[in-house]
Amino acid sequence: MTALTFAVTGLNATDNPAPGVAVIRALRDAYPLCRIVALSYDPLDSGNHMPGVADAVYLMPFPSQGTDVLKERILTIHGEQRIDVLIPTLDAELLVFIKMETDLRAHGIRTFLPTLKGLELRSKAKFAALKDDLGISVPHSVTVTDAAVIAELHEQFTYPLVVKGQFYDAYISHTPMEAEGHFHKIRAKWGLPVVVQEFIAGEEYDVVCVGDGKGALMGSVAMRKMLLTDKGKAWAGITIRDPKLHAFVVDAMAKLRWRGPCELEVMKSHSGDFYLIEVNPRFPAWVYLSVGAGRNLPQMAAQLAMDEPVSPLPPAEAGVLFVRYSYDQICSLADFEALSTRGALQR
């Protein structure tokens, strides 16, 4: 059988890492003979320079440049590498890749992505509607486009509350002044709207899932964070197995009819009720934990993209631990120059 070629985005691996390196590690475990093409947005993305990660690296235009520009670049790369499956891993690029999915498949590039409807359903700006439209328990939230509204939030919320960007970042605000500061910080970085959400006190769980797009949960791994960075990202975590949490996830995925990978952020309140806090429409950076837990979810996504038969997996066992670490990688100046000047690096 011919070795498969996978293209993966999201090669940043800082203290707030993108998922690409973890997805690639999982694919290499499942397909030892595969070829990996890294699609990077910055020559200094750590994953570009890590040994054993990518066989080839290509710089990509930013998604903000539009579908046609991005598609032209991918098809040029495809002409050189013959990509079998492409796995985008960044929130900000997903809309463009979803719009290209049919065209990419016509050229032999398979993906397994959320639908446009699914992506819109989970958008933070419309998240509160999940309760009324689908019957999913979510915190009360509103979208804010004017800082003047912050002073009136006490009419709908009690402090603390959570201020979120439309793509990334979330801050807990304890006072109106703090909320206004977080509003301006997020607006400057991610634009409008900014989302204000009810704060649910309790224990947070993160669940990486793959859905079939018809309502079935094909596989999942639930994790509780044990150590956080100053940005609230998991630096260590452990798999957990809670039948009530799993039932909540199965129900949410069925109502969302989610297609492809996602991460559900779930809060268990002190009263024992579960709330869906957020749906991230791609694999999380900690997805390699799924391999350690015996549930290689990036492999499952690749199989679904290739229309291979896949059976649903039971929940992962509890007690599998991961710890993230930083590492100073000595890099070749020639590699950096190749990426910076030619936009491509072959190994």
Buried (B, 14 or more C-beta within 10 A) or exposed (E): EEEBBBBBBBBBBEEBBBBBBBBBBBBBBBBEEBBBBBBBBEBEBBBBBBEEBBBBBBBBBEBEEEBEBBBEBBBEBBEEBBBBBBBBBBBBBBBBBBBBBEEBEEEEBBBBBBBEEBBEBBBBBBBBBBBEEBEBBBBBBBBBEEBEBBEEBEEEBEBBBBBBBBBBBBBBBEEBEBBBBBBEBBBEEBEBBBBBBBBBEBEBBBBBBBBBBEBBBBBBBBBBBEEEEEEEBBBBBBBBBBEEBBEBBBBBBBBBBBBBBBBBBBBBBEEEEBBBBBBBBBBBBBBBBBBBBEBBBBBBBBBBBEEEEBEEBEBBEEEBEBEBEEEEEEEEEEBBEBBEEEBBBEE
